[in-house]
Amino acid sequence: MAVGTGSNTGSNILTEEEKAIVAKAKKPVDVMNKIRLFFMFIAVVLLVFIYFGRKLWEGIAWFDHLVSGMYQFLLWDILLMLLATFIKFGLAVRYNKIVKKI
């Protein structure tokens, strides 16, 4: 957490009002990070399933059909994770500007 550098008071202690502003600005960054991690968790679970499934059920029709659908789902999952990463980056930039003002 940033501590009062560049503040008008010159002290290293944040006031309660400044702490509230920082907490309010940090909340969207935390939420977007959780969304990004959720998409990443889904991708990792599906990729592990595909990896071990290729070893167990190679050449079986139902698994091959399921995997093709999983790859389509993973494409969208990874694109949404990438979008969430860019949004988180933008929110982090906004958060840093707010902290820098304080």
RAVEN-V387574 format. One record per run of one state. SS is the DSSP state (helix for helix, strand for strand, loop for the rest). FROM is the first residue (numbers start at 1). TO is the last residue. If there is no record, write none. Layout:
ss->SS from->FROM to->TO
ss->SS from->FROM to->TO
//
This chain:
ss->loop from->1 to->15
ss->helix from->16 to->56
ss->loop from->57 to->60
ss->helix from->61 to->101
ss->loop from->102 to->102
//
